[in-house]
Amino acid sequence: MEYVVEFELYTSTGMAGTDEVRLIMEKTNDQWLITKIEPASKKSLGIWKPF
């Protein structure tokens, strides 16, 4: 299963933009676990460290 999540980024002075991350999930027994986090596209700001 895969989700794309959009985050609104803020600094102390206000909104700084948005970024998107892709969450890859797998079901193990009765739980859904995030197995990978990555930028959603090449346009993403890249604030997310790939795991």
Wavefront OBJ file of the C-alpha trace (Angstrom):
o trace
v 0.000 0.000 0.000
v 1.250 3.476 -0.796
v 0.219 6.936 0.410
v 1.369 10.399 -0.634
v 1.169 12.916 2.205
v 1.468 16.686 1.758
v 2.993 18.718 4.584
v 2.680 22.462 5.064
v 6.067 23.822 6.149
v 6.311 26.762 8.531
v 9.066 28.839 10.067
v 8.776 31.260 12.964
v 7.755 33.961 10.460
v 5.022 32.006 8.678
v 4.407 29.523 5.895
v 7.498 28.388 3.986
v 5.843 26.151 1.387
v 4.731 22.544 1.051
v 6.446 19.223 0.526
v 5.199 15.738 -0.306
v 6.426 12.411 0.952
v 5.540 8.893 -0.194
v 4.889 6.311 2.521
v 5.210 2.656 1.520
v 3.350 0.352 3.890
v 3.053 -3.397 4.371
v 0.609 -5.379 6.444
v 2.226 -7.689 8.982
v -0.241 -9.802 10.943
v -2.914 -7.278 11.988
v -0.695 -4.169 11.788
v 0.235 -1.822 8.959
v 3.899 -0.807 9.124
v 5.693 1.971 7.248
v 8.543 0.240 5.422
v 9.838 3.181 3.381
v 9.664 6.974 3.378
v 10.811 8.887 0.300
v 10.213 12.149 -1.589
v 7.002 11.888 -3.599
v 8.541 13.411 -6.746
v 11.602 15.170 -8.105
v 9.836 18.466 -7.280
v 9.831 17.598 -3.568
v 12.039 19.784 -1.424
v 13.953 16.781 -0.184
v 13.596 17.433 3.526
v 12.801 13.744 4.030
v 15.652 11.344 4.650
v 15.081 8.144 2.614
v 15.082 4.983 4.766
l 1 2 3 4 5 6 7 8 9 10 11 12 13 14 15 16 17 18 19 20 21 22 23 24 25 26 27 28 29 30 31 32 33 34 35 36 37 38 39 40 41 42 43 44 45 46 47 48 49 50 51
